[in-house]
Amino acid sequence: MYRKSLLGIAGALMMGTALSASAEELIVYHGWSTPGEVGALNVLRDALAEQGISWKDLAIPHNSGVNVSLVNMVTGGNPPNAFVESNPGVYRDLADRDLSLDLTDLYNSTDIAANLAPIVRELSTVDGKFVKVPVALHLDGMVYWNMDVAQQAGVDPASWTSVDEMLADFDKVRAAGFVPAAVGSQAFQVGYLTHAMIAAIAGPGIYNRIYGPEPDITAIDTPEFAQAVEVVRAFSKEAGPEAQNRPWNEATNQVITGKALMHIMGDWMKDEWKAAGKEPGVDFGCIVIPGAKAVPVTSDAFGLLGGQSEEITEAEYTFARTALSPEVSGEFAQKKGSSPARLDAPADLLDVCNEVVIDQLKVPDGTVQNPFNTADSDWHHAIWDVMFAFWSDQDMTVDDVRADLADEYDAIFG
């Protein structure tokens, strides 16, 4: 747990912050490395440079296999000024030591707060205070499909109104010689598919009971939870030996290259399509999970280190104001393949997939927070472990999942 990890390191933090950056330089820690991610960061970097603020990159790509967390940065005595982080526990620990920069007055005294979608405001606050700078908005459960494959198979994903209708078309897709759904057999991908399906099929009430700060274990006994798990089983049947450890972007590439009809993943898939020279609404389509009662939302966001000199603090405020200007928000999202954090980003920077996201944000109770923002990390990862075991073992049943989750719950919260 982050709370335990950060105990006793305030001294190291305070010693390091004075040396962390010059008055016009910010150290920025992130794990982004794809062309779209780097392009998005460059939008923000260039906008800051125009205001006399330089950017010292501290990047450890998330797919490098190296795990150097913010805690390691802090413990090392040279912490970053800006860091990509979603876990609320980190912000609480920093706040306890006056090392989290409170952005509430800045957001409320400008037009920033009023132009963030309600779910983004929730994702950007911890204990009622704005402490995050949202730079990219993603829906965790979206369907991207190859329009040419759909035409050849005689199916129309845009017409699906339920998951059952989607699954019913799989045989038709197979008969046309295509894989219905691209999948990768990794705990991360199964975990995302699981929470996306729980939100879509069970709805926000049951989802929040499962992924809330204090989970209600009885929620797994509902028939809606069982339905969501059975849908995960249907997708697991599409995974042959070649899917073992297949990264999500390789699964997306199966769809891009016309081998598979569709892929369900976060809408960060769009960057892969655009990198391949494909256009939304022309080469590929995008919808939320058909009939979804709710869709989980991820907000990629930066935190900013408090307890700095007056000059560095002002530079950090400039970082937040710049990242959340309508133009930079829109350009950042366009490069990253996400949707803008601000609802008033220029319309000419939006595409049809952005419109799908924006429409979903307007649905009453149609969005929920990504579990990384709400759930106990041990519990969240226990769900991943159990569901990946279920995915990998075709003999496991929903009752087995329930029993294993109950055991994990007792071990964590008992």
Helices and strands as residue ranges (DSSP letters): H 2-6, H 10-17, E 25-30, H 35-49, E 54-59, H 70-75, E 82-84, H 88-96, H 104-109, G 113-115, H 118-123, E 125-126, E 129-130, E 132-139, E 142-146, H 147-153, G 157-159, H 163-168, H 170-175, E 179-181, H 187-197, I 198-202, H 203-211, G 217-221, H 223-236, G 241-243, H 248-256, E 260-265, H 269-275, E 284-288, E 295-304, H 310-323, H 326-336, G 347-349, H 352-361, E 367-369, G 371-373, H 377-392, H 398-413
